[in-house]
Amino acid sequence: MSTKPKSLGIGRLLIAVYAIFAVSSLARATYQLATKFQDAPVAYSLSAVAAIVYILATIALAKSALNKLAIFAIAFELIGVITVGILSYTHPELFAHPSVWSKFGQGYGYVPFVLPILGLLWLRKQRKN
């Protein structure tokens, strides 16, 4: 009886990228909330939400039993990227400084926009296997 090994290469890379985003966004949000919150409360509150979403996504992706949570967290992330991307173009005054999700992650090579799409596609593939 042979079992088909899971595609761990792409999955591990995806988890690693989410973990890096989780740590960096948590550090950034903590700094922004503690020192610059009054400059752009909407942007920095959203930064804290992003940190929470990245942490949840990282944990859920690492545990295959939490696939539904991973789908929810990553879908929420994608909606957030789209919403903040649109807001940052239409209401730039809300964003005193660029955030990870501003302008769809333009300053970060659009990784914040592409990452949840890749995550959802990978999760979909895992569900089929």
Secondary structure as a PSIPRED ss2 file (coil, helix, strand):
# PSIPRED VFORMAT (PSIPRED V4.0)

   1 M C   1.000  0.000  0.000
   2 S C   1.000  0.000  0.000
   3 T C   1.000  0.000  0.000
   4 K C   1.000  0.000  0.000
   5 P C   1.000  0.000  0.000
   6 K C   1.000  0.000  0.000
   7 S C   1.000  0.000  0.000
   8 L H   0.000  1.000  0.000
   9 G H   0.000  1.000  0.000
  10 I H   0.000  1.000  0.000
  11 G H   0.000  1.000  0.000
  12 R H   0.000  1.000  0.000
  13 L H   0.000  1.000  0.000
  14 L H   0.000  1.000  0.000
  15 I H   0.000  1.000  0.000
  16 A H   0.000  1.000  0.000
  17 V H   0.000  1.000  0.000
  18 Y H   0.000  1.000  0.000
  19 A H   0.000  1.000  0.000
  20 I H   0.000  1.000  0.000
  21 F H   0.000  1.000  0.000
  22 A H   0.000  1.000  0.000
  23 V H   0.000  1.000  0.000
  24 S H   0.000  1.000  0.000
  25 S H   0.000  1.000  0.000
  26 L H   0.000  1.000  0.000
  27 A H   0.000  1.000  0.000
  28 R H   0.000  1.000  0.000
  29 A H   0.000  1.000  0.000
  30 T H   0.000  1.000  0.000
  31 Y H   0.000  1.000  0.000
  32 Q H   0.000  1.000  0.000
  33 L H   0.000  1.000  0.000
  34 A H   0.000  1.000  0.000
  35 T H   0.000  1.000  0.000
  36 K C   1.000  0.000  0.000
  37 F H   0.000  1.000  0.000
  38 Q H   0.000  1.000  0.000
  39 D H   0.000  1.000  0.000
  40 A C   1.000  0.000  0.000
  41 P H   0.000  1.000  0.000
  42 V H   0.000  1.000  0.000
  43 A H   0.000  1.000  0.000
  44 Y H   0.000  1.000  0.000
  45 S H   0.000  1.000  0.000
  46 L H   0.000  1.000  0.000
  47 S H   0.000  1.000  0.000
  48 A H   0.000  1.000  0.000
  49 V H   0.000  1.000  0.000
  50 A H   0.000  1.000  0.000
  51 A H   0.000  1.000  0.000
  52 I H   0.000  1.000  0.000
  53 V H   0.000  1.000  0.000
  54 Y H   0.000  1.000  0.000
  55 I H   0.000  1.000  0.000
  56 L H   0.000  1.000  0.000
  57 A H   0.000  1.000  0.000
  58 T H   0.000  1.000  0.000
  59 I H   0.000  1.000  0.000
  60 A H   0.000  1.000  0.000
  61 L H   0.000  1.000  0.000
  62 A H   0.000  1.000  0.000
  63 K C   1.000  0.000  0.000
  64 S H   0.000  1.000  0.000
  65 A H   0.000  1.000  0.000
  66 L H   0.000  1.000  0.000
  67 N H   0.000  1.000  0.000
  68 K H   0.000  1.000  0.000
  69 L H   0.000  1.000  0.000
  70 A H   0.000  1.000  0.000
  71 I H   0.000  1.000  0.000
  72 F H   0.000  1.000  0.000
  73 A H   0.000  1.000  0.000
  74 I H   0.000  1.000  0.000
  75 A H   0.000  1.000  0.000
  76 F H   0.000  1.000  0.000
  77 E H   0.000  1.000  0.000
  78 L H   0.000  1.000  0.000
  79 I H   0.000  1.000  0.000
  80 G H   0.000  1.000  0.000
  81 V H   0.000  1.000  0.000
  82 I H   0.000  1.000  0.000
  83 T H   0.000  1.000  0.000
  84 V H   0.000  1.000  0.000
  85 G H   0.000  1.000  0.000
  86 I H   0.000  1.000  0.000
  87 L H   0.000  1.000  0.000
  88 S H   0.000  1.000  0.000
  89 Y H   0.000  1.000  0.000
  90 T H   0.000  1.000  0.000
  91 H C   1.000  0.000  0.000
  92 P H   0.000  1.000  0.000
  93 E H   0.000  1.000  0.000
  94 L H   0.000  1.000  0.000
  95 F C   1.000  0.000  0.000
  96 A C   1.000  0.000  0.000
  97 H C   1.000  0.000  0.000
  98 P C   1.000  0.000  0.000
  99 S C   1.000  0.000  0.000
 100 V C   1.000  0.000  0.000
 101 W C   1.000  0.000  0.000
 102 S H   0.000  1.000  0.000
 103 K H   0.000  1.000  0.000
 104 F H   0.000  1.000  0.000
 105 G H   0.000  1.000  0.000
 106 Q H   0.000  1.000  0.000
 107 G H   0.000  1.000  0.000
 108 Y H   0.000  1.000  0.000
 109 G C   1.000  0.000  0.000
 110 Y C   1.000  0.000  0.000
 111 V H   0.000  1.000  0.000
 112 P H   0.000  1.000  0.000
 113 F H   0.000  1.000  0.000
 114 V H   0.000  1.000  0.000
 115 L H   0.000  1.000  0.000
 116 P H   0.000  1.000  0.000
 117 I H   0.000  1.000  0.000
 118 L H   0.000  1.000  0.000
 119 G H   0.000  1.000  0.000
 120 L H   0.000  1.000  0.000
 121 L H   0.000  1.000  0.000
 122 W H   0.000  1.000  0.000
 123 L H   0.000  1.000  0.000
 124 R H   0.000  1.000  0.000
 125 K H   0.000  1.000  0.000
 126 Q H   0.000  1.000  0.000
 127 R H   0.000  1.000  0.000
 128 K H   0.000  1.000  0.000
 129 N C   1.000  0.000  0.000
